Amino acid sequence: MKPNISIYASVNRGCEGLTPNFYAHGLYGETIATYEWDFGDGSAKSNAVNPSHTYSKAGTYVVKLNYTTTEGCKGTVSTLSYGNIEVYKKPTIDFTSPQAPQVCGNNWVQFNPISDVPGTYNWEFGDGGWSSDKNPKHSYREPRTYDVTLTVSNNGCNTTLTKPAFITAVNPFPRFQMRPVDCNNRTEISFDDNSIGNITSWKWSWGDGQESSYTTKQAIASHKYPRSGIYRVKLTVSDGTCTSSDSTDINVYAAGAITISTDKAAFCGHETVTANLLTIDRSLYYLMYNYNWISSDGTSPHWDGYNVDYAKFTNLKPGKHNIRFYAVNYQGCVDSSNKVAVDVRGPVAQFVSPPVLSAAARN
C-alpha cells in the first residue's frame, strides 16, 4: 500500500521574517526513515525531522517533502493549497498634506498616504479624531499644534508612523450657540457668537437665502425665518489673513394651526361628548406624550391609549364650558386649538344656609 503522508506547518501566515516549524505525519502509522524538505523559496534543503525555516521575502510558498519510509517506500508530498506558506510585506509608509504645516481654524485638511503595498489605513489626527479612509479630510477645532499618526496594515503586518507637530491650526475659529427659543416669537432664532481670534469681519448665512454681515462683533445675532423647516446656519469669520467657517442645522417650528370639534354642543351632564382632532401638523409635535385634552370645568377626559385623535368627556358639570386641545412642540412651546363651546344641562344645586342662632338666642 502506498504510504499516506501529510505535512503541515506550525504557522502558515505572517510577515516577512516568519519562521514556522514543519512536521510530517503518517496517517496509518507509517514511519519515515529519511527526510528531504524543500521550503519553496530556493533556499538549501533540509534533512531534519522537524525543521524550522525563516522566510525573508513576501510571497506564497509551496513546501515539499521527499521521504523514504522504513519499509523502503519513497514518495513526495506537498502542502495543500490551504496549507501553503503566505508571507506578507510590512509596509514602508509616509504621508503628506497640502495644508501642512499650518491651517486656518476649522478648515479641512487633506491627508494623503504613501505605501509600497496596498492595505488598510488607520489615521489618528492628534485631537481624538480618527479615520479608516485612505485619503481622509479632517477639521481641527482648537488653536494648537497636532501630532498625526498613520498605521497601514497588510494582512496583519502593520507599520505605524507618527509625525510630531505635523500641523498647526491657527485663529480665527468661528463658534456660536443657539439661544433658547422665545415661544411668543418662535421663528426668530438667536445665536451667541463665541468666536475666537482677532476677527475683523463676520458673515451669517441663515440657510433661507438671506445673509447678514458685520465688521464689528455682535454678541447676539438674530434672524427671523419665514416658516417651519430645517435650515443650515453658517458663520464665516476672517482676521484679514485667515478665513474660517462653521455651520449647524437647526429646526424652526412656527406656531401650528390645530382645530377640533365635538359631536354635540348641548347635552345633559350624564351624557358623553366626544371631541375630535380635525387638523394638526404632526411634524411639529411628539404626540405620544406632549399633548392634552382639557375642559374648562376641570373634568378629566378619557381616550384610547396614545391615540390623540379623539377624547371623551362624561359627567361634565352643568353650565357653559369650553373644550380645547393643547400640544407641546419640539421646542417646548405650547400650541392650542380653537375653543369649542358646550352647554351642559342639568340641575345646579343652590341653597342658602340659615343664620346660626347663638346659645343665648336659643334659650
ZABAKE-920003 format. One line per field, with one value per residue (C-alpha): residue number from 0; chain; y, x, z. Coordinates in Angstrom, 3 decimals. Layout:
<nodes>
num: NUM	... $
cadena: A	... $
north: Y	... $
east: X	... $
up: Z	... $
</nodes>
This chain:
<nodes>
num: 0	1	2	3	4	5	6	7	8	9	10	11	12	13	14	15	16	17	18	19	20	21	22	23	24	25	26	27	28	29	30	31	32	33	34	35	36	37	38	39	40	41	42	43	44	45	46	47	48	49	50	51	52	53	54	55	56	57	58	59	60	61	62	63	64	65	66	67	68	69	70	71	72	73	74	75	76	77	78	79	80	81	82	83	84	85	86	87	88	89	90	91	92	93	94	95	96	97	98	99	100	101	102	103	104	105	106	107	108	109	110	111	112	113	114	115	116	117	118	119	120	121	122	123	124	125	126	127	128	129	130	131	132	133	134	135	136	137	138	139	140	141	142	143	144	145	146	147	148	149	150	151	152	153	154	155	156	157	158	159	160	161	162	163	164	165	166	167	168	169	170	171	172	173	174	175	176	177	178	179	180	181	182	183	184	185	186	187	188	189	190	191	192	193	194	195	196	197	198	199	200	201	202	203	204	205	206	207	208	209	210	211	212	213	214	215	216	217	218	219	220	221	222	223	224	225	226	227	228	229	230	231	232	233	234	235	236	237	238	239	240	241	242	243	244	245	246	247	248	249	250	251	252	253	254	255	256	257	258	259	260	261	262	263	264	265	266	267	268	269	270	271	272	273	274	275	276	277	278	279	280	281	282	283	284	285	286	287	288	289	290	291	292	293	294	295	296	297	298	299	300	301	302	303	304	305	306	307	308	309	310	311	312	313	314	315	316	317	318	319	320	321	322	323	324	325	326	327	328	329	330	331	332	333	334	335	336	337	338	339	340	341	342	343	344	345	346	347	348	349	350	351	352	353	354	355	356	357	358	359	360	361	362 $
cadena: A	A	A	A	A	A	A	A	A	A	A	A	A	A	A	A	A	A	A	A	A	A	A	A	A	A	A	A	A	A	A	A	A	A	A	A	A	A	A	A	A	A	A	A	A	A	A	A	A	A	A	A	A	A	A	A	A	A	A	A	A	A	A	A	A	A	A	A	A	A	A	A	A	A	A	A	A	A	A	A	A	A	A	A	A	A	A	A	A	A	A	A	A	A	A	A	A	A	A	A	A	A	A	A	A	A	A	A	A	A	A	A	A	A	A	A	A	A	A	A	A	A	A	A	A	A	A	A	A	A	A	A	A	A	A	A	A	A	A	A	A	A	A	A	A	A	A	A	A	A	A	A	A	A	A	A	A	A	A	A	A	A	A	A	A	A	A	A	A	A	A	A	A	A	A	A	A	A	A	A	A	A	A	A	A	A	A	A	A	A	A	A	A	A	A	A	A	A	A	A	A	A	A	A	A	A	A	A	A	A	A	A	A	A	A	A	A	A	A	A	A	A	A	A	A	A	A	A	A	A	A	A	A	A	A	A	A	A	A	A	A	A	A	A	A	A	A	A	A	A	A	A	A	A	A	A	A	A	A	A	A	A	A	A	A	A	A	A	A	A	A	A	A	A	A	A	A	A	A	A	A	A	A	A	A	A	A	A	A	A	A	A	A	A	A	A	A	A	A	A	A	A	A	A	A	A	A	A	A	A	A	A	A	A	A	A	A	A	A	A	A	A	A	A	A	A	A	A	A	A	A	A	A	A	A	A	A	A	A	A	A	A	A	A	A	A	A	A	A	A	A	A	A	A	A	A	A	A	A	A	A	A	A $
north: 0.000	3.448	5.462	8.206	11.010	14.582	17.627	20.817	23.969	25.395	28.691	29.387	33.151	36.049	38.913	38.841	37.027	34.370	31.240	28.173	24.660	21.782	18.343	15.120	12.536	9.064	8.580	4.790	4.755	4.788	5.604	7.896	6.965	9.826	13.402	16.000	19.258	21.831	25.154	26.574	29.731	28.448	28.010	24.944	21.781	20.220	16.610	17.379	15.569	18.735	21.679	25.372	27.908	31.704	33.406	36.823	37.912	38.254	35.583	32.300	29.227	25.567	23.271	19.734	16.714	13.864	10.902	7.254	5.041	2.281	-0.179	1.411	3.219	6.577	9.489	13.262	15.229	18.980	21.368	21.546	24.892	25.872	24.850	26.879	29.478	33.040	35.773	39.439	42.520	45.003	48.319	51.124	54.271	58.041	60.685	64.283	67.064	70.064	72.172	71.370	72.851	75.453	75.634	78.201	77.032	74.739	74.450	70.994	69.253	66.596	63.679	61.520	58.232	56.769	52.997	50.478	47.845	48.068	47.653	49.125	52.530	53.985	57.699	59.458	63.234	64.206	65.717	62.479	62.222	59.244	57.765	54.474	56.166	56.030	59.771	61.376	65.000	66.419	69.749	70.989	72.887	74.217	76.532	74.381	72.060	68.420	65.139	62.886	59.083	56.700	52.901	50.788	47.091	44.480	41.302	41.965	43.217	46.732	49.777	52.887	56.329	59.330	62.814	65.106	68.690	67.879	70.638	73.772	75.150	78.930	81.531	82.609	79.934	80.629	79.461	80.048	78.587	78.772	80.570	79.273	79.995	82.707	80.916	84.246	84.861	81.351	81.770	84.366	82.404	83.960	82.863	83.742	84.490	82.992	83.103	83.462	85.381	88.944	88.932	91.847	90.547	88.290	86.862	84.855	82.708	81.776	78.881	80.538	82.598	85.522	86.780	89.305	90.819	92.833	94.485	94.820	91.971	91.320	89.375	88.103	87.591	87.017	86.100	85.655	82.711	82.740	79.280	75.983	73.947	72.698	75.385	75.250	78.248	79.137	81.677	82.828	84.924	86.487	88.287	89.539	86.604	83.521	82.901	80.147	78.949	76.617	75.517	73.717	72.565	73.998	73.179	76.075	75.427	78.058	78.057	75.230	75.534	72.999	72.620	70.406	69.752	67.915	65.567	67.664	71.187	70.775	67.739	66.554	66.217	62.415	62.090	61.642	64.169	63.168	65.749	65.099	66.391	67.707	69.323	69.340	69.405	66.275	67.064	69.812	67.628	64.453	63.470	60.327	62.345	66.117	66.821	67.144	67.497	69.972	71.039	74.375	72.764	70.563	67.244	64.710	63.246	59.594	58.353	55.132	54.648	57.021	57.855	61.637	61.893	61.989	62.133	61.538	63.647	62.260	63.903	67.430	69.922	71.751	75.095	76.539	75.266	75.170	72.159	72.594	70.556	71.504	70.202	70.989	71.267	70.097	73.491	73.188	75.788	75.196	75.418	75.307	74.578	76.574	76.612	74.530	75.779	73.195	73.727	71.109	70.926	69.737	70.896	73.211	72.809	76.133	76.698	79.352	78.407	79.742	82.003	80.193	81.277	81.974	79.953	82.906	83.246	79.555	79.914 $
east: 0.000	1.258	2.135	-0.257	1.986	0.900	2.923	1.957	3.465	3.125	2.042	1.060	0.609	2.689	5.011	8.460	10.692	8.034	9.676	7.395	8.268	7.410	6.063	5.288	2.699	1.807	-1.923	-1.714	1.291	3.952	7.426	9.642	13.310	14.733	13.585	14.354	12.449	12.149	10.890	9.823	11.933	15.094	16.963	19.003	17.045	16.909	17.169	15.918	12.903	11.129	12.988	12.262	12.746	12.674	11.024	12.568	10.536	6.816	5.208	3.304	5.453	4.656	6.607	7.536	8.882	10.746	10.676	11.606	9.759	11.308	9.706	11.665	8.743	9.614	7.352	6.864	4.166	3.461	1.362	-2.215	-3.426	-4.796	-1.505	0.864	3.025	1.754	4.267	3.307	5.444	5.444	4.520	7.010	4.950	4.888	2.150	1.704	-0.863	-1.098	-2.329	0.616	2.335	-0.383	-4.115	-6.764	-9.105	-11.978	-10.707	-10.459	-7.098	-6.492	-4.227	-2.525	-0.768	2.274	2.737	4.678	1.935	-1.854	-3.543	-5.967	-5.459	-5.947	-5.372	-5.149	-5.267	-3.985	-7.240	-9.087	-10.370	-9.599	-10.459	-10.120	-10.391	-7.386	-7.421	-9.389	-10.246	-10.240	-11.100	-9.303	-11.413	-8.797	-5.824	-2.754	-0.170	-1.079	0.810	-0.552	-0.210	-0.788	-0.906	-1.029	-1.846	-1.127	-2.895	-1.924	1.576	1.489	3.678	2.999	4.399	3.890	4.923	5.203	3.975	2.808	0.223	-0.809	-4.359	-4.457	-7.136	-9.771	-12.249	-15.972	-18.057	-21.723	-24.564	-28.303	-30.180	-33.430	-36.452	-38.932	-42.271	-44.010	-41.704	-40.645	-39.458	-36.889	-33.761	-30.841	-27.256	-24.470	-21.269	-18.303	-15.759	-12.089	-9.257	-8.650	-11.679	-12.404	-15.434	-18.417	-20.931	-24.011	-25.686	-29.064	-29.947	-33.038	-31.190	-30.608	-27.264	-26.084	-22.585	-20.795	-17.446	-17.958	-18.758	-22.420	-22.650	-26.083	-27.098	-30.765	-32.769	-36.496	-37.465	-40.492	-41.775	-41.063	-38.201	-34.639	-32.065	-28.275	-26.800	-23.214	-20.904	-17.802	-15.176	-11.922	-8.969	-7.726	-5.338	-7.339	-10.975	-12.825	-16.400	-18.606	-22.203	-25.018	-28.516	-31.408	-35.106	-37.558	-41.114	-43.728	-46.941	-49.178	-52.839	-54.909	-58.675	-61.100	-64.839	-67.310	-70.102	-72.673	-72.936	-75.713	-76.369	-77.161	-74.438	-74.616	-74.093	-70.728	-69.394	-66.630	-64.048	-62.288	-58.952	-59.599	-56.351	-52.800	-49.284	-47.935	-44.338	-44.272	-45.102	-44.162	-47.763	-47.214	-46.665	-46.751	-50.462	-53.651	-57.407	-58.924	-62.395	-62.755	-64.780	-61.826	-63.399	-60.732	-61.015	-60.656	-59.000	-57.753	-54.089	-51.849	-54.420	-54.748	-57.359	-60.286	-61.210	-64.419	-65.798	-68.509	-70.305	-69.332	-70.603	-73.817	-73.172	-71.374	-67.812	-65.048	-63.125	-59.627	-56.633	-53.053	-49.808	-46.189	-43.864	-40.253	-39.036	-41.178	-43.696	-47.416	-49.980	-53.705	-56.699	-59.854	-62.278	-65.421	-68.283	-70.591	-73.782	-74.226	-77.836	-78.759	-79.774	-77.449	-77.625	-78.216	-79.057	-78.710	-77.640	-79.972	-78.430	-76.954	-78.548	-76.373	-76.749	-78.396	-80.964	-81.824	-82.554 $
up: 0.000	-0.874	2.260	3.245	4.448	5.139	6.117	7.906	9.379	12.876	11.306	7.720	7.542	8.717	7.943	6.402	8.859	9.518	10.970	11.005	12.166	9.819	10.664	8.786	9.810	8.560	8.521	9.014	11.331	8.625	9.910	7.848	7.704	5.638	5.047	2.401	2.906	0.100	1.534	-1.840	-1.728	-3.401	-0.137	0.823	1.514	4.971	6.129	9.638	11.013	12.167	10.632	11.056	8.299	8.045	5.072	4.480	1.449	0.794	-1.352	-1.453	-0.900	-1.552	0.759	-0.353	1.448	-0.332	2.037	2.393	4.854	6.966	4.537	1.680	0.092	-1.448	-2.208	-2.387	-0.627	-0.649	1.374	0.210	-1.150	2.268	3.911	1.728	3.416	2.907	3.736	3.595	3.325	6.149	4.505	4.109	4.598	4.658	4.422	3.329	3.439	1.105	4.070	6.378	8.300	9.090	8.514	9.369	12.123	11.125	7.539	6.020	5.984	3.310	4.267	1.629	2.470	0.708	0.920	-1.136	-0.682	-0.542	2.786	5.279	6.874	10.316	10.959	14.320	13.960	17.394	18.690	19.416	15.845	13.629	10.239	8.370	4.967	2.682	1.932	4.759	5.432	8.939	10.529	13.652	16.202	18.625	18.038	18.687	17.122	16.463	16.069	13.316	13.218	10.299	10.564	7.407	7.730	5.055	6.188	9.775	9.026	10.428	10.121	12.214	11.549	13.863	12.788	15.819	15.401	11.884	11.576	13.474	13.458	13.945	14.717	13.974	14.987	14.460	17.396	18.026	20.033	19.545	22.317	23.878	21.716	22.693	22.313	21.686	18.705	17.891	14.279	15.325	16.167	18.030	18.471	20.890	18.976	20.875	18.047	18.995	17.339	16.159	13.890	11.580	9.675	10.304	7.826	8.779	6.126	7.531	5.234	3.734	1.126	3.495	4.852	7.439	7.510	10.192	10.738	14.486	16.817	17.562	20.816	19.773	16.151	15.275	12.197	11.589	9.402	7.116	8.024	9.748	8.359	8.712	7.954	7.796	9.594	8.673	10.293	8.388	10.160	8.981	10.548	7.183	6.759	7.662	6.787	8.647	8.781	10.773	10.316	12.046	11.119	13.114	13.283	13.175	14.325	13.568	15.581	14.406	13.488	15.436	15.036	16.907	17.029	19.259	18.291	20.204	21.511	24.099	26.239	29.720	32.288	32.492	28.731	26.974	24.497	22.071	20.993	17.683	16.378	12.867	11.688	13.058	11.577	13.213	12.182	14.829	17.813	19.612	20.077	22.094	25.272	24.795	24.422	26.441	26.088	28.565	29.644	31.376	34.181	35.149	34.162	33.105	29.603	28.562	25.386	23.834	24.750	22.805	20.144	20.301	17.568	19.979	23.657	25.587	28.434	30.756	33.692	32.842	35.367	34.395	32.741	29.727	29.197	26.610	25.338	23.893	22.733	23.652	22.115	23.022	20.022	19.812	21.086	24.204	23.018	23.555	20.739	21.456	19.310	18.851	21.776	21.305	23.492	25.045	27.048	29.739	31.021	34.466	37.911	39.711	43.464	45.176	48.802	51.454	54.940	57.653	60.238	63.184	66.467	69.401	72.549	74.282	71.490	71.630	75.316 $
</nodes>
